[in-house]
């Protein structure tokens, strides 16, 4: 049986991949974002933030950590373009 939370995480990872591709991240950077995003969701860090904020935070963190020249004003519009169906993450 798959938990509803796991379905939402998987759905948001798909969106994360789309967002990071639009920004120009390669597969290694996407994988780093994915690992951190899953950790944030499993440990319920940033849980009060909506999914868009959590994904944006991960992208910002990776871009800062790897010293990428990503304009923060670019991430928000790319993430907002696709929106989110689920504003909250149910727990198992």
Residue pairs with C-beta under 8 A, 6 or more apart in sequence:
3 92
4 90
4 92
5 41
5 89
5 90
5 91
5 92
6 92
8 51
8 86
8 89
8 90
9 37
9 38
9 41
9 89
11 85
11 86
12 37
12 41
12 51
12 55
12 84
13 34
13 37
13 38
15 55
15 79
15 82
15 84
16 30
16 33
16 34
16 37
16 55
16 58
16 59
17 30
17 34
18 82
19 55
19 59
19 75
19 78
19 79
19 82
20 29
20 30
20 33
20 59
21 30
22 78
23 59
23 70
23 74
23 75
23 78
25 33
25 59
25 62
29 62
29 66
29 68
32 62
32 66
33 58
33 59
33 62
36 58
36 61
36 62
37 54
37 55
37 58
39 45
40 46
40 54
40 57
40 58
41 54
41 89
46 53
46 54
46 57
47 89
49 57
50 84
50 87
50 88
51 84
51 86
51 87
51 89
52 79
52 80
52 83
52 84
55 79
56 75
56 76
56 79
59 70
59 75
59 79
60 70
60 72
60 75
62 68
63 70
63 75
